[in-house]
Amino acid sequence: MSMEIVDRILSFIVDLVWGWPIVILLVGGGAFLTFFSRFLPFLGFSHALEVIRGDYDNPNDPGEISHFRALTTALSATVGMGNIAGVAIAITQGGPGAIFWMWLTAIVGMVLRLALFRG
């Protein structure tokens, strides 16, 4: 079997899987998990802002870092430099409409990540 045949077979599989099926799977899974979690990413947003503001910090606890520092440390490990550069490239290549699709996929991603950690 020549490499051209292998390349054609793999290209067919990649085009089949990474087309509409993966979009439907991710958006459908995100919508299902959003509904199943009773819209927790949207309803818990005010609590997240309270944590960031430090409403739950106790200044008498020595040796602990603040909630804000813990959040920024976790975000730096999660987001990374590639996502920052990726946003700039997406806006450059796709125009301002790319921001809408990034927000849409971010909402789906938040729900999927929440489902991953909550089990």
N, CA, C and O atoms as a GROMACS GRO file, in nm:
protein
  476
    1MET      N    1   0.085  -0.117   0.000
    1MET     CA    2   0.000   0.000   0.000
    1MET      C    3   0.090   0.124   0.000
    1MET      O    4   0.179   0.138   0.084
    2SER      N    5   0.067   0.211  -0.093
    2SER     CA    6   0.152   0.329  -0.104
    2SER      C    7   0.108   0.437  -0.005
    2SER      O    8  -0.002   0.432   0.051
    3MET      N    9   0.195   0.531   0.014
    3MET     CA   10   0.168   0.640   0.108
    3MET      C   11   0.056   0.730   0.059
    3MET      O   12  -0.011   0.794   0.140
    4GLU      N   13   0.034   0.737  -0.071
    4GLU     CA   14  -0.075   0.819  -0.123
    4GLU      C   15  -0.211   0.764  -0.082
    4GLU      O   16  -0.302   0.840  -0.050
    5ILE      N   17  -0.224   0.633  -0.082
    5ILE     CA   18  -0.350   0.571  -0.040
    5ILE      C   19  -0.373   0.594   0.109
    5ILE      O   20  -0.484   0.627   0.151
    6VAL      N   21  -0.268   0.577   0.188
    6VAL     CA   22  -0.279   0.601   0.332
    6VAL      C   23  -0.316   0.748   0.358
    6VAL      O   24  -0.398   0.778   0.444
    7ASP      N   25  -0.254   0.837   0.282
    7ASP     CA   26  -0.284   0.979   0.298
    7ASP      C   27  -0.428   1.009   0.261
    7ASP      O   28  -0.494   1.088   0.330
    8ARG      N   29  -0.479   0.950   0.157
    8ARG     CA   30  -0.619   0.971   0.116
    8ARG      C   31  -0.716   0.917   0.222
    8ARG      O   32  -0.816   0.982   0.253
    9ILE      N   33  -0.686   0.800   0.275
    9ILE     CA   34  -0.773   0.741   0.377
    9ILE      C   35  -0.775   0.828   0.503
    9ILE      O   36  -0.881   0.857   0.557
   10LEU      N   37  -0.657   0.870   0.547
   10LEU     CA   38  -0.650   0.954   0.667
   10LEU      C   39  -0.714   1.090   0.644
   10LEU      O   40  -0.779   1.144   0.734
   11SER      N   41  -0.698   1.146   0.526
   11SER     CA   42  -0.762   1.274   0.495
   11SER      C   43  -0.914   1.261   0.496
   11SER      O   44  -0.984   1.350   0.544
   12PHE      N   45  -0.965   1.150   0.444
   12PHE     CA   46  -1.109   1.126   0.446
   12PHE      C   47  -1.161   1.116   0.589
   12PHE      O   48  -1.264   1.174   0.622
   13ILE      N   49  -1.089   1.043   0.674
   13ILE     CA   50  -1.131   1.027   0.814
   13ILE      C   51  -1.126   1.161   0.888
   13ILE      O   52  -1.217   1.194   0.963
   14VAL      N   53  -1.019   1.237   0.866
   14VAL     CA   54  -1.006   1.367   0.931
   14VAL      C   55  -1.117   1.461   0.887
   14VAL      O   56  -1.177   1.530   0.970
   15ASP      N   57  -1.146   1.465   0.757
   15ASP     CA   58  -1.254   1.551   0.707
   15ASP      C   59  -1.389   1.507   0.761
   15ASP      O   60  -1.475   1.591   0.787
   16LEU      N   61  -1.408   1.378   0.777
   16LEU     CA   62  -1.535   1.327   0.828
   16LEU      C   63  -1.554   1.361   0.975
   16LEU      O   64  -1.662   1.406   1.015
   17VAL      N   65  -1.451   1.341   1.055
   17VAL     CA   66  -1.463   1.360   1.200
   17VAL      C   67  -1.458   1.507   1.238
   17VAL      O   68  -1.539   1.552   1.320
   18TRP      N   69  -1.366   1.584   1.182
   18TRP     CA   70  -1.345   1.722   1.223
   18TRP      C   71  -1.428   1.821   1.143
   18TRP      O   72  -1.390   1.938   1.130
   19GLY      N   73  -1.537   1.778   1.090
   19GLY     CA   74  -1.630   1.867   1.022
   19GLY      C   75  -1.747   1.898   1.111
   19GLY      O   76  -1.730   1.936   1.227
   20TRP      N   77  -1.867   1.881   1.056
   20TRP     CA   78  -1.989   1.909   1.132
   20TRP      C   79  -2.011   1.816   1.251
   20TRP      O   80  -2.069   1.860   1.350
   21PRO      N   81  -1.968   1.691   1.246
   21PRO     CA   82  -1.992   1.606   1.364
   21PRO      C   83  -1.930   1.660   1.493
   21PRO      O   84  -1.993   1.653   1.598
   22ILE      N   85  -1.809   1.713   1.485
   22ILE     CA   86  -1.746   1.762   1.607
   22ILE      C   87  -1.812   1.892   1.654
   22ILE      O   88  -1.821   1.917   1.774
   23VAL      N   89  -1.858   1.975   1.560
   23VAL     CA   90  -1.930   2.098   1.597
   23VAL      C   91  -2.060   2.062   1.668
   23VAL      O   92  -2.092   2.119   1.772
   24ILE      N   93  -2.134   1.969   1.611
   24ILE     CA   94  -2.260   1.927   1.671
   24ILE      C   95  -2.236   1.863   1.807
   24ILE      O   96  -2.312   1.887   1.902
   25LEU      N   97  -2.132   1.782   1.818
   25LEU     CA   98  -2.101   1.716   1.945
   25LEU      C   99  -2.065   1.818   2.053
   25LEU      O  100  -2.114   1.808   2.165
   26LEU      N  101  -1.980   1.914   2.021
   26LEU     CA  102  -1.938   2.012   2.122
   26LEU      C  103  -2.050   2.108   2.160
   26LEU      O  104  -2.073   2.132   2.278
   27VAL      N  105  -2.120   2.162   2.061
   27VAL     CA  106  -2.229   2.256   2.092
   27VAL      C  107  -2.345   2.182   2.159
   27VAL      O  108  -2.403   2.233   2.255
   28GLY      N  109  -2.378   2.065   2.109
   28GLY     CA  110  -2.486   1.987   2.170
   28GLY      C  111  -2.451   1.943   2.311
   28GLY      O  112  -2.534   1.949   2.401
   29GLY      N  113  -2.327   1.898   2.330
   29GLY     CA  114  -2.284   1.859   2.464
   29GLY      C  115  -2.282   1.977   2.559
   29GLY      O  116  -2.322   1.964   2.675
   30GLY      N  117  -2.235   2.092   2.512
   30GLY     CA  118  -2.235   2.212   2.596
   30GLY      C  119  -2.376   2.257   2.631
   30GLY      O  120  -2.402   2.296   2.745
   31ALA      N  121  -2.467   2.252   2.534
   31ALA     CA  122  -2.606   2.290   2.561
   31ALA      C  123  -2.671   2.194   2.660
   31ALA      O  124  -2.742   2.236   2.751
   32PHE      N  125  -2.645   2.064   2.642
   32PHE     CA  126  -2.700   1.964   2.734
   32PHE      C  127  -2.648   1.985   2.875
   32PHE      O  128  -2.725   1.984   2.971
   33LEU      N  129  -2.517   2.006   2.888
   33LEU     CA  130  -2.459   2.023   3.021
   33LEU      C  131  -2.500   2.157   3.084
   33LEU      O  132  -2.512   2.166   3.206
   34THR      N  133  -2.522   2.260   3.002
   34THR     CA  134  -2.573   2.386   3.055
   34THR      C  135  -2.711   2.366   3.113
   34THR      O  136  -2.740   2.414   3.223
   35PHE      N  137  -2.795   2.297   3.041
   35PHE     CA  138  -2.931   2.270   3.089
   35PHE      C  139  -2.928   2.179   3.211
   35PHE      O  140  -3.000   2.201   3.308
   36PHE      N  141  -2.843   2.075   3.206
   36PHE     CA  142  -2.834   1.977   3.314
   36PHE      C  143  -2.781   2.041   3.443
   36PHE      O  144  -2.823   2.002   3.553
   37SER      N  145  -2.690   2.138   3.431
   37SER     CA  146  -2.636   2.205   3.550
   37SER      C  147  -2.724   2.322   3.595
   37SER      O  148  -2.684   2.400   3.682
   38ARG      N  149  -2.842   2.334   3.536
   38ARG     CA  150  -2.937   2.440   3.567
   38ARG      C  151  -2.876   2.578   3.546
   38ARG      O  152  -2.896   2.669   3.627
   39PHE      N  153  -2.802   2.594   3.436
   39PHE     CA  154  -2.743   2.721   3.394
   39PHE      C  155  -2.649   2.778   3.499
   39PHE      O  156  -2.645   2.900   3.520
   40LEU      N  157  -2.573   2.691   3.564
   40LEU     CA  158  -2.481   2.733   3.670
   40LEU      C  159  -2.375   2.832   3.624
   40LEU      O  160  -2.346   2.925   3.700
   41PRO      N  161  -2.315   2.819   3.505
   41PRO     CA  162  -2.216   2.920   3.466
   41PRO      C  163  -2.273   3.061   3.459
   41PRO      O  164  -2.199   3.158   3.478
   42PHE      N  165  -2.400   3.074   3.432
   42PHE     CA  166  -2.461   3.207   3.425
   42PHE      C  167  -2.510   3.252   3.562
   42PHE      O  168  -2.493   3.368   3.600
   43LEU      N  169  -2.571   3.162   3.636
   43LEU     CA  170  -2.629   3.198   3.766
   43LEU      C  171  -2.523   3.216   3.874
   43LEU      O  172  -2.544   3.290   3.970
   44GLY      N  173  -2.409   3.149   3.860
   44GLY     CA  174  -2.303   3.160   3.960
   44GLY      C  175  -2.205   3.273   3.934
   44GLY      O  176  -2.104   3.284   4.003
   45PHE      N  177  -2.234   3.356   3.834
   45PHE     CA  178  -2.141   3.463   3.799
   45PHE      C  179  -2.126   3.566   3.910
   45PHE      O  180  -2.016   3.615   3.934
   46SER      N  181  -2.235   3.599   3.978
   46SER     CA  182  -2.227   3.697   4.087
   46SER      C  183  -2.142   3.643   4.203
   46SER      O  184  -2.068   3.719   4.266
   47HIS      N  185  -2.153   3.514   4.230
   47HIS     CA  186  -2.070   3.454   4.335
   47HIS      C  187  -1.922   3.460   4.296
   47HIS      O  188  -1.836   3.486   4.380
   48ALA      N  189  -1.894   3.437   4.168
   48ALA     CA  190  -1.755   3.445   4.122
   48ALA      C  191  -1.699   3.585   4.140
   48ALA      O  192  -1.583   3.602   4.178
   49LEU      N  193  -1.780   3.686   4.112
   49LEU     CA  194  -1.734   3.825   4.132
   49LEU      C  195  -1.711   3.855   4.279
   49LEU      O  196  -1.619   3.929   4.313
   50GLU      N  197  -1.794   3.800   4.367
   50GLU     CA  198  -1.774   3.819   4.511
   50GLU      C  199  -1.644   3.755   4.557
   50GLU      O  200  -1.574   3.811   4.642
   51VAL      N  201  -1.611   3.640   4.504
   51VAL     CA  202  -1.486   3.573   4.540
   51VAL      C  203  -1.367   3.655   4.491
   51VAL      O  204  -1.268   3.670   4.563
   52ILE      N  205  -1.376   3.708   4.369
   52ILE     CA  206  -1.267   3.788   4.315
   52ILE      C  207  -1.248   3.916   4.395
   52ILE      O  208  -1.134   3.957   4.420
   53ARG      N  209  -1.357   3.980   4.435
   53ARG     CA  210  -1.348   4.103   4.514
   53ARG      C  211  -1.289   4.079   4.652
   53ARG      O  212  -1.243   4.174   4.716
   54GLY      N  213  -1.289   3.956   4.698
   54GLY     CA  214  -1.232   3.926   4.829
   54GLY      C  215  -1.333   3.927   4.941
   54GLY      O  216  -1.295   3.943   5.057
   55ASP      N  217  -1.460   3.911   4.910
   55ASP     CA  218  -1.563   3.912   5.014
   55ASP      C  219  -1.549   3.792   5.109
   55ASP      O  220  -1.602   3.796   5.220
   56TYR      N  221  -1.480   3.688   5.066
   56TYR     CA  222  -1.466   3.568   5.149
   56TYR      C  223  -1.326   3.556   5.210
   56TYR      O  224  -1.296   3.457   5.276
   57ASP      N  225  -1.241   3.656   5.188
   57ASP     CA  226  -1.107   3.653   5.245
   57ASP      C  227  -1.110   3.686   5.393
   57ASP      O  228  -1.187   3.771   5.438
   58ASN      N  229  -1.026   3.618   5.468
   58ASN     CA  230  -1.009   3.647   5.610
   58ASN      C  231  -0.869   3.703   5.629
   58ASN      O  232  -0.772   3.629   5.612
   59PRO      N  233  -0.855   3.830   5.664
   59PRO     CA  234  -0.720   3.889   5.676
   59PRO      C  235  -0.639   3.832   5.791
   59PRO      O  236  -0.518   3.854   5.798
   60ASN      N  237  -0.702   3.758   5.883
   60ASN     CA  238  -0.630   3.702   5.997
   60ASN      C  239  -0.569   3.566   5.968
   60ASN      O  240  -0.504   3.508   6.055
   61ASP      N  241  -0.589   3.513   5.848
   61ASP     CA  242  -0.531   3.384   5.813
   61ASP      C  243  -0.391   3.405   5.756
   61ASP      O  244  -0.376   3.451   5.643
   62PRO      N  245  -0.287   3.371   5.834
   62PRO     CA  246  -0.150   3.393   5.786
   62PRO      C  247  -0.109   3.283   5.687
   62PRO      O  248  -0.153   3.168   5.698
   63GLY      N  249  -0.026   3.321   5.594
   63GLY     CA  250   0.032   3.223   5.503
   63GLY      C  251  -0.055   3.182   5.387
   63GLY      O  252  -0.012   3.100   5.305
   64GLU      N  253  -0.174   3.234   5.376
   64GLU     CA  254  -0.260   3.197   5.265
   64GLU      C  255  -0.256   3.306   5.159
   64GLU      O  256  -0.231   3.423   5.189
   65ILE      N  257  -0.279   3.265   5.036
   65ILE     CA  258  -0.290   3.365   4.931
   65ILE      C  259  -0.436   3.402   4.913
   65ILE      O  260  -0.526   3.327   4.952
   66SER      N  261  -0.459   3.517   4.855
   66SER     CA  262  -0.597   3.563   4.838
   66SER      C  263  -0.665   3.483   4.728
   66SER      O  264  -0.600   3.415   4.648
   67HIS      N  265  -0.797   3.494   4.724
   67HIS     CA  266  -0.872   3.427   4.620
   67HIS      C  267  -0.834   3.481   4.482
   67HIS      O  268  -0.827   3.406   4.385
   68PHE      N  269  -0.810   3.610   4.475
   68PHE     CA  270  -0.773   3.672   4.348
   68PHE      C  271  -0.640   3.618   4.297
   68PHE      O  272  -0.627   3.589   4.178
   69ARG      N  273  -0.542   3.604   4.386
   69ARG     CA  274  -0.412   3.549   4.344
   69ARG      C  275  -0.425   3.403   4.302
   69ARG      O  276  -0.360   3.361   4.206
   70ALA      N  277  -0.506   3.328   4.372
   70ALA     CA  278  -0.527   3.188   4.333
   70ALA      C  279  -0.595   3.181   4.196
   70ALA      O  280  -0.561   3.096   4.114
   71LEU      N  281  -0.692   3.270   4.172
   71LEU     CA  282  -0.760   3.273   4.043
   71LEU      C  283  -0.664   3.308   3.931
   71LEU      O  284  -0.664   3.243   3.827
   72THR      N  285  -0.583   3.412   3.951
   72THR     CA  286  -0.492   3.452   3.844
   72THR      C  287  -0.386   3.346   3.818
   72THR      O  288  -0.343   3.329   3.704
   73THR      N  289  -0.343   3.275   3.921
   73THR     CA  290  -0.248   3.166   3.901
   73THR      C  291  -0.311   3.053   3.821
   73THR      O  292  -0.250   2.999   3.729
   74ALA      N  293  -0.434   3.017   3.856
   74ALA     CA  294  -0.503   2.910   3.782
   74ALA      C  295  -0.532   2.953   3.638
   74ALA      O  296  -0.519   2.872   3.546
   75LEU      N  297  -0.570   3.078   3.618
   75LEU     CA  298  -0.596   3.125   3.482
   75LEU      C  299  -0.469   3.130   3.398
   75LEU      O  300  -0.473   3.100   3.279
   76SER      N  301  -0.357   3.167   3.460
   76SER     CA  302  -0.233   3.171   3.383
   76SER      C  303  -0.193   3.032   3.336
   76SER      O  304  -0.136   3.016   3.228
   77ALA      N  305  -0.221   2.931   3.417
   77ALA     CA  306  -0.192   2.794   3.375
   77ALA      C  307  -0.291   2.745   3.272
   77ALA      O  308  -0.256   2.665   3.185
   78THR      N  309  -0.416   2.792   3.280
   78THR     CA  310  -0.519   2.746   3.188
   78THR      C  311  -0.513   2.818   3.054
   78THR      O  312  -0.516   2.755   2.948
   79VAL      N  313  -0.504   2.949   3.058
   79VAL     CA  314  -0.511   3.029   2.936
   79VAL      C  315  -0.381   3.018   2.858
   79VAL      O  316  -0.380   2.975   2.743
   80GLY      N  317  -0.272   3.057   2.919
   80GLY     CA  318  -0.144   3.047   2.853
   80GLY      C  319  -0.126   3.150   2.742
   80GLY      O  320  -0.218   3.224   2.708
   81MET      N  321  -0.008   3.152   2.687
   81MET     CA  322   0.027   3.249   2.584
   81MET      C  323  -0.038   3.216   2.450
   81MET      O  324  -0.067   3.306   2.372
   82GLY      N  325  -0.060   3.088   2.423
   82GLY     CA  326  -0.118   3.048   2.294
   82GLY      C  327  -0.258   3.100   2.274
   82GLY      O  328  -0.294   3.138   2.163
   83ASN      N  329  -0.338   3.104   2.380
   83ASN     CA  330  -0.474   3.155   2.367
   83ASN      C  331  -0.476   3.305   2.345
   83ASN      O  332  -0.561   3.356   2.272
   84ILE      N  333  -0.384   3.376   2.405
   84ILE     CA  334  -0.379   3.520   2.386
   84ILE      C  335  -0.338   3.551   2.242
   84ILE      O  336  -0.400   3.636   2.177
   85ALA      N  337  -0.237   3.483   2.192
   85ALA     CA  338  -0.195   3.504   2.054
   85ALA      C  339  -0.302   3.453   1.958
   85ALA      O  340  -0.321   3.510   1.850
   86GLY      N  341  -0.372   3.346   1.995
   86GLY     CA  342  -0.477   3.292   1.909
   86GLY      C  343  -0.592   3.388   1.890
   86GLY      O  344  -0.649   3.394   1.781
   87VAL      N  345  -0.627   3.463   1.993
   87VAL     CA  346  -0.734   3.563   1.982
   87VAL      C  347  -0.691   3.672   1.885
   87VAL      O  348  -0.770   3.715   1.801
   88ALA      N  349  -0.568   3.718   1.897
   88ALA     CA  350  -0.520   3.823   1.807
   88ALA      C  351  -0.521   3.776   1.661
   88ALA      O  352  -0.559   3.850   1.571
   89ILE      N  353  -0.478   3.653   1.639
   89ILE     CA  354  -0.477   3.599   1.503
   89ILE      C  355  -0.619   3.580   1.452
   89ILE      O  356  -0.646   3.606   1.335
   90ALA      N  357  -0.709   3.534   1.537
   90ALA     CA  358  -0.848   3.513   1.494
   90ALA      C  359  -0.914   3.645   1.454
   90ALA      O  360  -0.985   3.650   1.354
   91ILE      N  361  -0.890   3.750   1.530
   91ILE     CA  362  -0.947   3.880   1.495
   91ILE      C  363  -0.884   3.933   1.367
   91ILE      O  364  -0.953   3.992   1.283
   92THR      N  365  -0.754   3.914   1.352
   92THR     CA  366  -0.687   3.960   1.231
   92THR      C  367  -0.737   3.887   1.108
   92THR      O  368  -0.762   3.949   1.004
   93GLN      N  369  -0.751   3.756   1.118
   93GLN     CA  370  -0.791   3.676   1.002
   93GLN      C  371  -0.942   3.676   0.978
   93GLN      O  372  -0.986   3.680   0.864
   94GLY      N  373  -1.020   3.672   1.085
   94GLY     CA  374  -1.165   3.657   1.071
   94GLY      C  375  -1.245   3.783   1.090
   94GLY      O  376  -1.365   3.785   1.061
   95GLY      N  377  -1.182   3.888   1.138
   95GLY     CA  378  -1.255   4.012   1.160
   95GLY      C  379  -1.323   4.014   1.296
   95GLY      O  380  -1.305   3.922   1.376
   96PRO      N  381  -1.400   4.118   1.322
   96PRO     CA  382  -1.464   4.133   1.452
   96PRO      C  383  -1.567   4.024   1.483
   96PRO      O  384  -1.595   3.998   1.600
   97GLY      N  385  -1.622   3.960   1.381
   97GLY     CA  386  -1.720   3.853   1.404
   97GLY      C  387  -1.660   3.733   1.474
   97GLY      O  388  -1.732   3.651   1.530
   98ALA      N  389  -1.528   3.722   1.470
   98ALA     CA  390  -1.462   3.610   1.537
   98ALA      C  391  -1.480   3.618   1.688
   98ALA      O  392  -1.478   3.516   1.757
   99ILE      N  393  -1.499   3.739   1.740
   99ILE     CA  394  -1.518   3.755   1.885
   99ILE      C  395  -1.647   3.687   1.930
   99ILE      O  396  -1.650   3.623   2.035
  100PHE      N  397  -1.753   3.701   1.851
  100PHE     CA  398  -1.879   3.635   1.886
  100PHE      C  399  -1.860   3.484   1.896
  100PHE      O  400  -1.907   3.423   1.992
  101TRP      N  401  -1.794   3.425   1.799
  101TRP     CA  402  -1.775   3.280   1.800
  101TRP      C  403  -1.682   3.237   1.912
  101TRP      O  404  -1.697   3.127   1.967
  102MET      N  405  -1.587   3.322   1.947
  102MET     CA  406  -1.501   3.289   2.061
  102MET      C  407  -1.581   3.292   2.191
  102MET      O  408  -1.560   3.208   2.278
  103TRP      N  409  -1.671   3.388   2.206
  103TRP     CA  410  -1.757   3.392   2.325
  103TRP      C  411  -1.847   3.270   2.331
  103TRP      O  412  -1.866   3.211   2.438
  104LEU      N  413  -1.903   3.233   2.217
  104LEU     CA  414  -1.991   3.116   2.213
  104LEU      C  415  -1.916   2.990   2.253
  104LEU      O  416  -1.964   2.911   2.334
  105THR      N  417  -1.798   2.971   2.196
  105THR     CA  418  -1.720   2.852   2.232
  105THR      C  419  -1.668   2.860   2.375
  105THR      O  420  -1.648   2.757   2.439
  106ALA      N  421  -1.646   2.981   2.427
  106ALA     CA  422  -1.602   2.994   2.567
  106ALA      C  423  -1.712   2.950   2.662
  106ALA      O  424  -1.685   2.886   2.763
  107ILE      N  425  -1.837   2.984   2.631
  107ILE     CA  426  -1.949   2.942   2.716
  107ILE      C  427  -1.960   2.790   2.716
  107ILE      O  428  -1.977   2.728   2.820
  108VAL      N  429  -1.950   2.731   2.597
  108VAL     CA  430  -1.955   2.585   2.587
  108VAL      C  431  -1.836   2.524   2.662
  108VAL      O  432  -1.852   2.425   2.732
  109GLY      N  433  -1.719   2.585   2.646
  109GLY     CA  434  -1.601   2.534   2.715
  109GLY      C  435  -1.611   2.543   2.866
  109GLY      O  436  -1.564   2.454   2.937
  110MET      N  437  -1.671   2.652   2.916
  110MET     CA  438  -1.688   2.666   3.062
  110MET      C  439  -1.777   2.555   3.116
  110MET      O  440  -1.749   2.498   3.221
  111VAL      N  441  -1.884   2.527   3.045
  111VAL     CA  442  -1.976   2.423   3.091
  111VAL      C  443  -1.907   2.287   3.086
  111VAL      O  444  -1.921   2.207   3.179
  112LEU      N  445  -1.834   2.260   2.980
  112LEU     CA  446  -1.764   2.131   2.970
  112LEU      C  447  -1.658   2.118   3.078
  112LEU      O  448  -1.640   2.010   3.134
  113ARG      N  449  -1.588   2.225   3.108
  113ARG     CA  450  -1.487   2.220   3.213
  113ARG      C  451  -1.551   2.204   3.350
  113ARG      O  452  -1.499   2.131   3.435
  114LEU      N  453  -1.662   2.270   3.373
  114LEU     CA  454  -1.736   2.254   3.498
  114LEU      C  455  -1.780   2.109   3.515
  114LEU      O  456  -1.768   2.052   3.623
  115ALA      N  457  -1.832   2.050   3.409
  115ALA     CA  458  -1.876   1.911   3.416
  115ALA      C  459  -1.757   1.818   3.440
  115ALA      O  460  -1.772   1.716   3.506
  116LEU      N  461  -1.642   1.853   3.386
  116LEU     CA  462  -1.523   1.771   3.406
  116LEU      C  463  -1.482   1.770   3.553
  116LEU      O  464  -1.448   1.665   3.607
  117PHE      N  465  -1.484   1.885   3.618
  117PHE     CA  466  -1.438   1.894   3.757
  117PHE      C  467  -1.543   1.848   3.857
  117PHE      O  468  -1.509   1.798   3.964
  118ARG      N  469  -1.668   1.867   3.824
  118ARG     CA  470  -1.773   1.826   3.918
  118ARG      C  471  -1.805   1.678   3.907
  118ARG      O  472  -1.866   1.620   3.996
  119GLY      N  473  -1.765   1.619   3.797
  119GLY     CA  474  -1.788   1.476   3.777
  119GLY      C  475  -1.927   1.450   3.742
  119GLY      O  476  -1.965   1.335   3.722
   0.00000   0.00000   0.00000
